[in-house]
Amino acid sequence: MTDAPNTLNDGVARYASRTRVNRQVIEFTQSDLGGNATATKTLALNGKIARIILDPSRVVYGGAATTGSLKITMNIEDSAGNEYPYCDTLSVLNFRTDNNTPLNFQTSEGGNMNADGGATSGLHLTVTAPTASQTGGVVIDEAAPWNGLVCDTVSFTVAVSASTFDAATGTMRLIIIYE
């Protein structure tokens, strides 16, 4: 088996009866992560993300951190300077090297959450409205599935829950499959 973490761009939009599928590979290197608690990579991306693979198997911690997170944001900010999120932050991710397992996430447009709002439905990428919001007079109390749509400059931020990545940490890969 060949390790070929290359980006593939089959173009934009659709043609004939085929959807173009692209792969974008982002590598958070030692210089990005080493000694830091967070790292962000941005890229121009216009399309629909269908799947995200996050591979922390080469990452080393500099402290007691055992979990991490992934946040996907757009290049538009609120009045406090916070970028708008495309979807809810993925948190409590196992970033330990002894885990050595890539983490897979997929959009599920139109998917249903459980009545209790739990994540046992397997839906990973969601959008949550403020808990006091209503639609049709009913309180929105469950996360909705994220459709994966992104455009312009998209930021991907990885972070550890405590401490920092080790100064000699390895590379973390983020692979995005999109139309």
Legacy VTK file of the C-alpha trace (Angstrom):
# vtk DataFile Version 3.0
C-alpha trace
ASCII
DATASET POLYDATA
POINTS 179 float
0.000 0.000 0.000
1.284 3.447 -0.883
1.030 6.476 1.371
0.157 9.257 -1.084
-1.241 12.230 0.854
-1.638 14.381 -2.225
-4.385 16.839 -3.041
-6.563 15.989 -6.036
-8.698 18.604 -7.730
-11.048 17.227 -10.370
-12.507 20.671 -11.018
-15.630 22.434 -9.936
-19.339 21.861 -10.382
-20.965 19.036 -12.262
-20.726 17.902 -15.810
-22.839 15.383 -17.684
-24.205 13.049 -15.026
-21.131 13.054 -12.814
-20.292 15.031 -9.702
-16.650 16.011 -9.443
-15.080 14.699 -6.265
-11.964 16.375 -4.886
-9.538 15.644 -2.081
-7.737 18.310 -0.107
-4.929 17.220 2.212
-3.871 19.553 5.013
-0.831 18.747 7.116
-0.296 20.350 10.497
3.489 19.973 10.802
5.841 20.125 13.764
6.350 23.851 13.143
2.546 24.374 13.279
1.872 22.245 16.352
5.113 22.035 18.362
4.742 23.796 21.705
1.310 25.190 20.804
-2.163 24.373 22.120
-3.862 25.218 18.802
-3.005 25.420 15.123
-5.040 26.768 12.200
-4.780 26.170 8.468
-6.855 28.084 5.937
-7.610 27.335 2.331
-9.863 28.481 -0.458
-12.608 25.913 -0.753
-15.883 26.176 -2.628
-18.159 23.167 -2.585
-19.730 20.594 -0.349
-17.660 18.659 2.178
-18.842 15.068 2.307
-16.232 13.487 4.567
-13.389 14.538 6.861
-10.602 12.242 8.011
-8.429 13.484 10.866
-5.284 11.432 11.500
-3.587 12.297 14.827
-1.568 9.049 14.946
1.800 10.867 14.683
0.984 13.535 17.303
2.792 13.743 20.661
1.641 15.764 23.674
3.836 17.993 25.790
1.650 17.556 28.859
-1.436 15.885 30.239
-3.798 16.564 27.351
-5.735 13.506 26.272
-8.349 14.945 23.938
-8.574 17.502 21.215
-10.998 19.337 18.962
-11.559 20.396 15.362
-13.328 23.634 14.462
-14.324 24.688 10.927
-14.958 28.406 10.435
-15.551 30.951 7.663
-13.805 34.250 7.035
-16.664 36.360 8.394
-16.593 37.554 12.007
-19.067 38.698 14.621
-18.625 42.023 16.449
-16.223 40.385 18.938
-13.917 39.138 16.177
-15.003 35.474 16.351
-15.270 33.719 13.009
-18.664 32.210 12.219
-18.606 28.419 12.483
-19.786 26.248 9.604
-20.783 23.515 12.043
-20.482 22.633 15.709
-16.951 22.033 16.985
-15.967 18.381 17.122
-14.597 17.868 20.621
-13.343 15.145 22.960
-11.406 13.644 20.041
-8.739 11.091 20.924
-5.458 12.708 19.848
-3.193 10.290 21.761
-0.495 8.532 19.762
-1.365 5.210 21.397
-4.780 5.510 19.773
-3.175 5.422 16.296
-6.578 5.499 14.603
-7.741 8.022 12.016
-11.009 9.713 12.988
-13.725 9.696 10.294
-16.619 12.138 10.068
-19.282 12.414 7.405
-22.026 14.914 6.686
-25.534 13.543 6.781
-27.833 16.082 5.224
-31.414 15.256 6.121
-30.324 12.752 8.782
-32.327 12.467 11.986
-31.082 12.922 15.519
-32.523 10.862 18.339
-35.444 12.374 20.238
-33.191 12.922 23.262
-30.692 14.912 21.193
-28.059 12.247 21.761
-25.307 11.455 19.335
-26.094 7.743 19.162
-27.578 8.272 15.727
-24.038 8.421 14.346
-24.513 11.979 13.121
-21.209 13.763 13.718
-21.299 17.092 11.919
-24.137 19.231 13.219
-25.384 22.799 13.513
-27.023 23.825 16.780
-29.336 26.821 17.178
-29.430 28.818 20.427
-31.527 26.839 22.943
-34.159 29.572 23.229
-34.782 29.711 19.472
-38.042 28.502 18.030
-39.414 27.409 14.705
-43.138 27.166 14.163
-43.600 28.021 17.840
-41.594 24.973 18.959
-38.250 25.298 20.785
-35.305 24.030 18.768
-33.773 21.565 21.211
-31.790 19.289 18.915
-28.859 19.784 16.641
-29.569 19.684 12.917
-27.301 17.874 10.464
-24.783 20.066 8.664
-25.073 19.972 4.866
-21.315 20.407 4.332
-21.509 23.560 2.195
-18.450 25.846 2.367
-17.135 28.733 0.271
-14.299 31.250 0.066
-11.624 30.971 2.772
-12.261 28.124 5.212
-10.260 27.712 8.441
-9.587 24.390 10.142
-8.391 24.688 13.743
-7.105 21.771 15.820
-6.573 22.173 19.552
-5.716 20.089 22.597
-7.856 20.103 25.729
-4.989 20.933 28.075
-1.274 21.707 27.848
0.337 21.812 24.371
1.554 19.589 21.589
5.095 18.348 22.252
7.861 20.444 20.678
8.973 17.332 18.765
5.480 16.255 17.726
4.818 14.607 14.399
2.456 15.682 11.644
-1.344 15.619 11.924
-3.217 15.074 8.667
-6.651 16.414 7.831
-8.144 15.004 4.638
-11.246 16.617 3.161
-13.346 14.851 0.530
-15.640 17.349 -1.201
-17.680 17.993 -4.340
LINES 1 180
179 0 1 2 3 4 5 6 7 8 9 10 11 12 13 14 15 16 17 18 19 20 21 22 23 24 25 26 27 28 29 30 31 32 33 34 35 36 37 38 39 40 41 42 43 44 45 46 47 48 49 50 51 52 53 54 55 56 57 58 59 60 61 62 63 64 65 66 67 68 69 70 71 72 73 74 75 76 77 78 79 80 81 82 83 84 85 86 87 88 89 90 91 92 93 94 95 96 97 98 99 100 101 102 103 104 105 106 107 108 109 110 111 112 113 114 115 116 117 118 119 120 121 122 123 124 125 126 127 128 129 130 131 132 133 134 135 136 137 138 139 140 141 142 143 144 145 146 147 148 149 150 151 152 153 154 155 156 157 158 159 160 161 162 163 164 165 166 167 168 169 170 171 172 173 174 175 176 177 178
